[in-house]
Amino acid sequence: MALSETGMIVLGIETSCDETAAAVVLRAPEGQGRILSSVVLSQDAHAIYGGVVPELAARAHVDRLDDVIATALDEAGLDLAGVDAIAATAGPGLIGGVLVGLTTAKALAMATGKPLVAVNHLEAHALTARLTDGIAFPYLLLLVSGGHTQIVRVDGVGRYRRLGTTIDDALGEAFDKTAKLLDLGYPGGPAVEAAAAKGDPGRIPLPRPMIGRPTPDFSFSGLKTAIRQEAERRAPLSPADVADLCAAFQSSICAVIADRVRLALGLFRDSAPGIDPVLVVAGGVAANRAIAARLAETTAKAGARLVVPPPVLCTDNGAMVAWAGAERLALGLSDDLDVAARARWPLDAEAEPLVGYGRLGTKV
């Protein structure tokens, strides 16, 4: 098959946390993308622990991955002979899970003679909007997930400049730990959002950390402490107390994100004069409707465009990995079979390694 004429078809494998995923994606020669299949199996064994248990996650990937890959190929109407390359997350992530996916991809690449692409999980999130919306470089990325909270300028494939990051905990981790403290279950994001919808955000005052600071960094540790202190002071908590605490927590988060994004958009304008700013939001927390609404308001006031891929492509999935692999292959980039898995792998390798930078979050 002549890739220059027909594009390329990439199988993507994702096993960095507790989703076992595979997908097949087509990248046309002009750069447009199309998802031919996407299969994601989420693991439910972690809920009783209030977080992801790395050993259980890795074992589940071993048990499920072959079937998930076979299903993704079948739904795309292809076999391995019809795929041009194999892409897999090589980090950052829970190293046991990353090894399962990357080792499987190496075996498939070796058996078929297809190119292997070792994908940075964060780059996969960063490039998803180019698959869904055809976004041109440069643009601004807000990555908010269980393990990462960063604002990054995306200048091209492999070209990233971090503008802000969490200096302690990731936002998704803060949601999960707040939910655990209030006995709302795991994963915490949807549970806190549902409780917040029934609460009064003004009844219980909570801090709004980092607002007004000159760099668009985040901090959520103090907010988690404030939630715990307020919960202890009001114990035993009534359903109304829980709802109000969640509403106050979510309100503080929205205010912090809006302030940090406003600052980052200003920095982007200064560094790219004449370019209309685009803010791309990725990661599981992007599914929070209150946060999405606040970001829509913030970008509209700043004269910027907001792009949020569909929720199934914001959380961990194989399609984003396949697409990142295709983007790299289009530039002639692939990897040797001895490429190593990485527990940590920052997008911006030159940025100062702050606490929380490049972390994978909630686990026990």
N, C-alpha and C positions, 0 to 999 in steps of 0.2 A: 504494500500500500504506500502511495506517495503522500507523505504527510503534508507537503506543501500545498497539495491540491485538495485534500479531503479533511485536513485537520488531524487532531490526535485524540485518541480515546485512552483514558487513564483510569486504572483501578486504584481507589484510595482506601486505606485502612487506618482506623483510629481506635487506639486502646489506651489512651493516656491516663484515664481515670476510671469511671465506673460505667461507661457506655462502650459496648462492643459494636463497632460500626464499620460498614464497608459501602462503597458507592462506586458507580461508573459515570464518568463525566466526559463529554465531548467538548473540545476547544477548537473552534473553527480557525482557519488561517488568518482571518481578519480580527480575531480576538474575542468573538462572542462565545458564550458558554451555554451548554445545555446539560441538565442532569438526566441521565438515562435510567438511573436507578439509585435508590438510597435506602439502606436498611440499618436501623439502629435498635439495639436491644439494651434497655436500661436494666441495671441490677437492683433488685429490691431487697437483697439480703442485708443491706447496711442500715436500714431504717431503725432497727432496734438498738443500734450502737450510737445513733445520733451523728454519724459521719461515716466517711468511706474508710473501710479497713483494707489496707493495701494488699495483704496476702489473699483475702477473699476475692478481691477484684481481679488479681492476676490469675487465680485458679479459674474463675468464671470466664475470663477471656480465652484461656486454653480450651475449655469445654465448648465454647460457643463459636469461636472465630471461623473455623472451617465452614460451618453451616451458614454463617452470615455472609461470607464471601461467595459461597455457591449460590445463595439466594440472590445476592446483588447481581451476579453475572447472569443468572437465569432471567431475572426481571428486565435486564437490559437486552435480552435476546442474544447473548454472546457467550463464547467460551474464552479461555485464556488466550487462544490463538488470535482472537479478534481484538485483543487489547494491545496498545502500543507501548505501555509502560506501567510499572507498579510503583505507587507512592505510599508511604507510610509515615505516621508520626514517629519521629526519632527523639522527641523531647520538646519542651520540658514536660514532666509529669511524674506519676508514680513509677519508679524505674522498673518494677516487676511487670506492670502492664505494658509499658513502652517496649520492653524486650520481647514480649509475646508478639506484638504486632510487627515490630521491625524484623524479627527473626523469620516470621512467616513470610513477609514481603521479600526478604533475601532469598528464601528457599524458592519462592515462585519465580523470582527474577532469574535465579541460577538455572532452574529447570526449563524455563522457556526462552532464555537468552534475551529477555526484554530489559530495557534500562530500569534502574532503581533510582528513585528520588527519595531522599531522607528529608522529611518536611518538619520545619519548626511549627509546632502547634499554634503558637501565637501568630506566626505569619499566615497560617491558614485562616485564622479569624480575621486578620487584617485585610486579606485579599478577597474575602467572600463577597463584598459589595461590588467587586468587578465582575463576578459571576452573575449576580442577581440584577445589577443596575448599570453595568458598564461604566462605572466611575473611572474618570481619568486621573492620573497623578498630577500634582500632589493633592492629598486630602488629609484631614485630621481624623484620627481614630480614638474613640473612647472605648476601651476594653474593660468591661465590668463582669466579672465572673466569680466563681467560688474561690479561685486561686489567684486572680490577677485584677488589679485596678490600675490602669495606666492611661495617659493621654499621649499619643504618639503622632508625629508628623510622618506620613507615608509618602516618600518621594519616588519609590519604585520598588520592584521586586528585589528584596535583600537590602533595601536602603531605607533606614528608619532612624528618626531622631526623637528620643524620648523628651517630652516637655514636662511631664509630671507623673508621679507614681505614688502609691501608698507608702508611707514611711513605717507602717506597722501591719495592720490586717487588711485583707482584701474585703471588698464590699459584700460579696456573696458569703464570705465567711462570717461577717458581722450579722447578716440576716440569719444564717444557720444557727449561730450561737445565741442570738436573741430568741429565736424560736425554741431552742432547747431549754433556755432559762425559763421560758414561760410555758413549757410543756405543750408546745404546739406541733411537735413532730418534725420529721426530716423528709424531704428537703425543706429548709426553712423559708425560702423566698416566697413561694405561693401561700404558705400558711400565714406568714406575717402580713402579706398583702390582703388576704381575705379578712383577717381580724381587724386590720387598720380601717377597712371600709365601714366597719360598724362603730368606730371610735371617734372621740373628739380630740383632734390634734393639738388643741390649745389648752387642755386641762392640766397636763403635766409638762412643765418646761424642761427641755433637754438642751444640752450644748450643741453648737453647730461648728465643729472644729475646722480650723484652717481658713475660714472665711476671711477675706481681706488680705491674706498672705500674698507676697509678691511673686511666688512661683506656684503653678497650678498642681501642687501636691495634695495628697489626701491623708487623713488620719481617722481611724475608726475605733481605736482601742479605748479612748476616753469615753466615747459615746456608749460603748458596750458596758463600761464600768458604771456610767450614770444610770443605764437601764437596770443593772443589777441592784444598785443602791436604792433606786426608787421602788423596785419590786420588793426588796427586803423591808423597806420602811412601811409598805402598805400590806404586807402579808398578814393573813391569808388573802390572796388576790381574788376579787370577784370577776366574773366575765367582763363586766364593764371596765374594771381596772386593766385587764389584759388588752382589751380592745383599744383603750385610750393610750396605753403604753406603746402599742404597735403603731397607732396613728401618729403619735408624737415622734417616734423613731423614724418612720417613713417621711414625715414632714421635714425633719432635720436633714435626712439624707438628700431629699430633693433640693433643699436650699443649698446644701454644700455642693452638690453636683452642678447646679445652675451657676453658682459663683465661680467654680473652678473652670467650667466650660467657657464662660464669658471671657475669663482671663486668657485661656488657651486660644480662643478665636482671635483675640487681639494680637497675640504673639504670632499667630499664623499670618494674619494680614500684614504685619510688619515685615515678616520674612519672605512673603510672596506677594509683593505689590502688584495690583492689576488682576489677580486671580480671585474669582468668587469662591469663598470658602465653602467646603462641604464637610459636614460632620457625619462620620459613619460610627454607628454604635454596634458593638458585638459583645457576645458573652451572654450567659443565661439570665443575668439581672436585667438585660435589655427588654425582657418580656414583662417587667413590672409596668403596669399601665400608668401609675402615678408618676413614675420617673420619666416614662416616655412622653407624657403630656407636658411635664415641666421642661423637658429638653426641646420639645416642639415650640413651646412659648419662648424659650431662651434663644434658639436659633432664629426664629422669626424676627425677634427684636433686633438681633445682630445682623440681619440681612444675609444669613447663611442658609444653606440647604441641609436638611436632615435626612439621612438615609439609614433605615433600620431594616436589615434583611428579615425575612420571615422567621418566626421564633424557632422553627425546626432547624434553621441554618445558623442561628445564634448560639444554640447549645452545641455540645460536641457531636460531630457527625463525620461521616466519611467523605461526603461531597466536597466539603471545604478542603480536605486533605488532597483529594484527587485534583481539585482545581489549582491549588497551590503547586502541586507537582506539575501540572500542565503549563502553568505560568513559567516555572523554572525551565522546563524542557524547551519551551518556545525560545528561550535565551541560550539554549545549548548547554544547560546545566543538568548534570546527573551525578550519581555518587557510586563509589566503589562498594563492593560487597563487604568490605571490612569497616564501613562507617559505624561509629559507635553510638549507642543510645546515651541520652543525656538527661539527667534529672533536672538540671537547670540549663536554660538556653535563652538568654535575654535577646530581645529584638535589636536593641541598640547596644552593641558590645562595648561602645566607648563611653556610655553613660556611667555616672558614679553608682556603684553597687550599694544602694540604700537598703535598710532593713525592709523586707516585704517585696523587694525588687526581684522579679522572676520567680517568685514562690509559687508552689502549687499549694492550694489552701486546704480546706477542711478535711481533716482525717483524724483518726484516733490512734 
